[in-house]
Amino acid sequence: MNNVIDSIVNRISNKSLELPCPSKKEMESVYKAALRAPDHAWLHPTKFIEIKGKGLDKLSAIFEKFAINDMKCEDEFLIDKYKNAPYRAPMVLVAITKKQEHPKVPKIEQMFSTAAAIQNVLISLDSLGYGAIWRSGIFALNSKILKYFKEDQNSEIIGYIYIGTPVGRKKKIPDLKIEDYVSFWD
Ligand SMILES: Cc1cc2nc3c(=O)[nH]c(=O)nc-3n(C[C@H](O)[C@H](O)[C@H](O)COP(=O)(O)O)c2cc1C
């Protein structure tokens, strides 16, 4: 295996994340990699919001308001869980698709492009020694949350990437058999 394949094969998602998070310069290289995701007709549909420090308080307030006002959640325990969610990592990226009308590129393909961009983010962060996890839950793929991010209904939140330095032991990577997933026509 070469180095690129080796690092993709050995990447894992990390749930326990702490400071330090990547520097501005490191994140610039991560965004460059993200923006090289496959993108039909080069519509550049993917946008990110990078959140850290006091920004996490803003995200926490959004999750709380959304749960109460839009999800009509009345369970105090759940509301607290949502409120605390952003603090599970020192940095959170919100990955958004700005869906455009295009004669050849359906909106779902534009969302696929953002998904590919997210994977590039995960691989790049791993190569820099950071940990990350792609999370969705009730806060993604939900048109009612968009207003809190000042996004219109042409946007879609594809996911939240929690980023930091991984804590604890690396989890074991499952040993999948290629023949269970690939068939060969020749
Ligand atoms: C679209 C999408 C949404 C996800 N949402 C969550 C989530 O909300 N919470 C979670 O714990 N894992 C979520 N995951 C799974 C993790 O990102 C991760 O892939 C999984 O824990 C497997 O770990 P691995 O990447 O190390 O194989 C999601 C994955 C995808 C592709």
The ligand as a Tripos MOL2 file, in Angstrom:
@<TRIPOS>MOLECULE
LIG
   31    33     1     0     0
SMALL
NO_CHARGES

@<TRIPOS>ATOM
      1 C1        -24.0440   11.0220    7.2350 C.3       1 LIG1
      2 C2        -23.4580   10.5090    8.5140 C.ar      1 LIG1
      3 C3        -23.9870   10.9300    9.7180 C.ar      1 LIG1
      4 C4        -23.4730   10.4610   10.9290 C.ar      1 LIG1
      5 N1        -23.9990   10.9120   12.1100 N.ar      1 LIG1
      6 C5        -23.4920   10.4570   13.2790 C.ar      1 LIG1
      7 C6        -23.9800   10.9620   14.5130 C.ar      1 LIG1
      8 O1        -24.8570   11.8260   14.5740 O.2       1 LIG1
      9 N2        -23.4600   10.4650   15.6550 N.ar      1 LIG1
     10 C7        -22.4680    9.5050   15.6410 C.ar      1 LIG1
     11 O2        -22.0210    9.0930   16.7150 O.2       1 LIG1
     12 N3        -21.9600    9.0420   14.4750 N.ar      1 LIG1
     13 C8        -22.4430    9.4930   13.3000 C.ar      1 LIG1
     14 N4        -21.9470    9.0220   12.1240 N.ar      1 LIG1
     15 C9        -20.9400    7.9350   12.1400 C.3       1 LIG1
     16 C10       -19.5240    8.4130   12.4370 C.3       1 LIG1
     17 O3        -19.2100    9.5820   11.7140 O.3       1 LIG1
     18 C11       -18.4910    7.3370   12.0660 C.3       1 LIG1
     19 O4        -18.4710    7.1190   10.6840 O.3       1 LIG1
     20 C12       -18.7640    6.0170   12.7580 C.3       1 LIG1
     21 O5        -18.6810    6.2050   14.1480 O.3       1 LIG1
     22 C13       -17.7870    4.9280   12.3200 C.3       1 LIG1
     23 O6        -16.4890    5.2620   12.6830 O.3       1 LIG1
     24 P1        -15.2590    5.1660   11.6690 P.3       1 LIG1
     25 O7        -15.3660    6.3870   10.7760 O.co2     1 LIG1
     26 O8        -14.0660    5.1870   12.5680 O.co2     1 LIG1
     27 O9        -15.3940    3.9090   10.9240 O.co2     1 LIG1
     28 C14       -22.4050    9.5200   10.9060 C.ar      1 LIG1
     29 C15       -21.8540    9.1230    9.6850 C.ar      1 LIG1
     30 C16       -22.3660    9.6080    8.5080 C.ar      1 LIG1
     31 C17       -21.7770    9.1510    7.1910 C.3       1 LIG1
@<TRIPOS>BOND
     1     1     2 1
     2     2     3 ar
     3     2    30 ar
     4     3     4 ar
     5     4     5 ar
     6     4    28 ar
     7     5     6 ar
     8     6     7 ar
     9     6    13 1
    10     7     8 2
    11     7     9 ar
    12     9    10 ar
    13    10    11 2
    14    10    12 ar
    15    12    13 ar
    16    13    14 ar
    17    14    15 1
    18    14    28 ar
    19    15    16 1
    20    16    17 1
    21    16    18 1
    22    18    19 1
    23    18    20 1
    24    20    21 1
    25    20    22 1
    26    22    23 1
    27    23    24 1
    28    24    25 2
    29    24    26 1
    30    24    27 1
    31    28    29 ar
    32    29    30 ar
    33    30    31 1
@<TRIPOS>SUBSTRUCTURE
     1 LIG1         1 GROUP 0 **** ****
